[in-house]
Amino acid sequence: MTRPNLRPQAEVDLVDRALYYRVEGGSDLGERFFDAAMAALDAIGRMPGAGSPRLGEVCGIDGLRVRRILNFPCGWFYFASGDRVDVVRLLADMEQD
C-alpha cells in the first residue's frame, strides 16, 4: 500500500468541504463526509491506478486521475507514479441551477 501524499491545497480543500457539510447539514453529515473522504484516500493508496484518467485525458494533463467520494459529489484529484501518489485537490461538482 502506498500512502497518498496530500498537497497543502488538498488538505485545505478537505477541511473546507467538511466544514461546508457541517454547516449545511450538521455535525453528523460533516463527519460522514470526512470519513468517506478518508476511505477514498485509503482506496487510492491500495490501488492508485483505479482512479479515472478520463478528465486528465480530456484536459491534456498527463497522469491526472480522479477518485470519487462515495455518496458525495466530490473527488480527489491525484497523480500516481511508481510508489508515489500526490493528491493535489479535492473538488466538488458544480451545482446545477
Steps between C-alpha positions, in 0.01 A plus 500: 500500500620847409420782739354790300680830547249784542626825358422808714207609281346151520513523881332842489237362261424212739454728800292752304270235354451325838412836656261572214311175561501564875348847456249387237393170656632477854786325674390150396511590131839668539637189670351269236662706229838500673486122554401440135780729379756314712367164375550619143858599586559151643365351177737719298789374710403137443433533126632829357424397144130450570416871482357622172751654255220639279503862619878515473479368144230750403695790652838385366649453848713186488457269797213685668249263659178555695355285777141581593389517863218254564160668551637853458538713184877537545821337389869481580727610214842338502806380313644152551854418393679189612472480878391864539146641505464880510148619581470854371135598553163398639238660279121500512277473195345819375143547615238522227239778516 
